[in-house]
Amino acid sequence: MANFVHRKNTDDGPRYRVWNTVVDRYETPPLTRGEVIEYLDNPNAAERVARADENGTSSKLGDARDPDGPWDTETCEVCGGFHHAFVERAHGQCARCGEAEFDRPHGPPCVVGA
Protein backbone atom coordinates (compact mmCIF):
# COMPACT_ATOMS: atom_id res chain seq x y z
CA MET A 1 0.00 0.00 0.00
CA ALA A 2 1.37 3.43 -0.93
CA ASN A 3 0.92 5.69 2.08
CA PHE A 4 2.68 8.27 4.20
CA VAL A 5 2.34 9.20 7.85
CA HIS A 6 1.69 12.92 8.38
CA ARG A 7 2.19 14.64 11.75
CA LYS A 8 0.34 17.69 13.09
CA ASN A 9 0.82 19.52 16.38
CA THR A 10 -2.44 19.98 18.28
CA ASP A 11 -3.47 21.29 21.69
CA ASP A 12 -3.71 17.64 22.74
CA GLY A 13 -0.17 16.82 21.56
CA PRO A 14 1.07 15.47 18.23
CA ARG A 15 -1.43 13.60 16.07
CA TYR A 16 -0.74 11.42 13.05
CA ARG A 17 -2.78 10.52 9.98
CA VAL A 18 -2.06 8.06 7.21
CA TRP A 19 -2.33 9.57 3.72
CA ASN A 20 -3.13 7.07 0.95
CA THR A 21 -1.40 8.11 -2.29
CA VAL A 22 -3.60 5.86 -4.42
CA VAL A 23 -6.86 7.65 -3.61
CA ASP A 24 -5.29 10.97 -2.47
CA ARG A 25 -6.99 11.14 0.90
CA TYR A 26 -6.42 10.26 4.51
CA GLU A 27 -7.35 6.74 5.46
CA THR A 28 -7.35 7.46 9.20
CA PRO A 29 -8.63 10.14 11.54
CA PRO A 30 -6.01 11.88 13.72
CA LEU A 31 -4.32 9.22 15.88
CA THR A 32 -1.85 9.24 18.77
CA ARG A 33 1.68 7.95 18.21
CA GLY A 34 0.83 4.55 19.69
CA GLU A 35 -2.41 4.29 17.71
CA VAL A 36 -0.73 5.01 14.36
CA ILE A 37 2.05 2.49 15.04
CA GLU A 38 -0.61 -0.10 15.90
CA TYR A 39 -2.59 0.85 12.76
CA LEU A 40 0.45 0.45 10.48
CA ASP A 41 1.18 -2.92 12.07
CA ASN A 42 4.52 -3.55 10.36
CA PRO A 43 8.16 -3.83 11.48
CA ASN A 44 9.16 -0.36 10.26
CA ALA A 45 6.16 1.52 11.71
CA ALA A 46 8.16 3.13 14.54
CA GLU A 47 10.84 4.23 12.05
CA ARG A 48 8.19 5.81 9.80
CA VAL A 49 6.62 7.67 12.71
CA ALA A 50 10.07 8.88 13.83
CA ARG A 51 10.57 10.36 10.32
CA ALA A 52 7.17 12.04 10.61
CA ASP A 53 8.25 13.46 13.98
CA GLU A 54 11.37 14.91 12.37
CA ASN A 55 9.99 16.06 8.99
CA GLY A 56 6.21 16.22 9.38
CA THR A 57 5.96 13.28 6.96
CA SER A 58 7.31 9.74 6.75
CA SER A 59 8.45 10.30 3.15
CA LYS A 60 12.02 9.18 2.40
CA LEU A 61 12.23 11.58 -0.57
CA GLY A 62 13.45 14.55 1.47
CA ASP A 63 9.94 16.02 1.65
CA ALA A 64 8.83 18.01 4.67
CA ARG A 65 5.46 19.20 6.00
CA ASP A 66 4.81 21.98 8.51
CA PRO A 67 3.43 20.19 11.59
CA ASP A 68 1.80 23.46 12.65
CA GLY A 69 -0.04 23.82 9.35
CA PRO A 70 -3.35 22.21 8.34
CA TRP A 71 -3.80 18.62 7.26
CA ASP A 72 -3.51 18.11 3.52
CA THR A 73 -6.68 18.67 1.51
CA GLU A 74 -8.94 15.72 0.87
CA THR A 75 -11.30 15.94 -2.08
CA CYS A 76 -14.89 14.80 -2.48
CA GLU A 77 -15.37 12.39 -5.40
CA VAL A 78 -18.57 14.22 -6.36
CA CYS A 79 -17.84 17.96 -6.07
CA GLY A 80 -14.05 18.04 -5.76
CA GLY A 81 -14.38 19.86 -2.43
CA PHE A 82 -13.52 18.70 1.07
CA HIS A 83 -15.98 18.23 3.91
CA HIS A 84 -16.59 16.30 7.09
CA ALA A 85 -18.78 16.48 10.15
CA PHE A 86 -17.77 18.98 12.81
CA VAL A 87 -16.81 17.23 16.05
CA GLU A 88 -16.92 19.66 19.00
CA ARG A 89 -13.75 20.42 20.91
CA ALA A 90 -12.76 23.19 23.31
CA HIS A 91 -12.41 26.70 21.84
CA GLY A 92 -14.97 25.95 19.10
CA GLN A 93 -12.51 23.90 17.05
CA CYS A 94 -13.14 20.59 15.33
CA ALA A 95 -11.63 17.58 17.06
CA ARG A 96 -10.92 15.97 13.66
CA CYS A 97 -9.08 18.81 11.91
CA GLY A 98 -8.58 21.55 14.50
CA GLU A 99 -10.32 24.18 12.35
CA ALA A 100 -13.09 26.49 13.53
CA GLU A 101 -16.72 25.35 13.21
CA PHE A 102 -17.41 27.87 10.42
CA ASP A 103 -14.53 26.58 8.29
CA ARG A 104 -15.69 25.56 4.81
CA PRO A 105 -14.82 21.83 5.07
CA HIS A 106 -17.50 21.30 7.71
CA GLY A 107 -20.48 20.30 5.65
CA PRO A 108 -22.49 17.26 4.67
CA PRO A 109 -20.90 14.99 2.05
CA CYS A 110 -22.17 15.20 -1.50
CA VAL A 111 -24.38 12.39 -2.77
CA VAL A 112 -23.81 10.81 -6.17
CA GLY A 113 -26.68 11.71 -8.52
CA ALA A 114 -27.94 14.56 -6.32
HUDADA-V428455 format. One line per field, one symbol per residue. ss: DSSP state (2 for helix, 1 for strand, 0 for the rest). A space follows every 10 residues. Layout:
BEGIN
ss = ???
END
This chain:
BEGIN
ss = 0011111111 0011111111 0000110000 1022222222 0000222222 2222201000 0000000000 0000000000 0001000112 2211000001 0000010000 0000
END
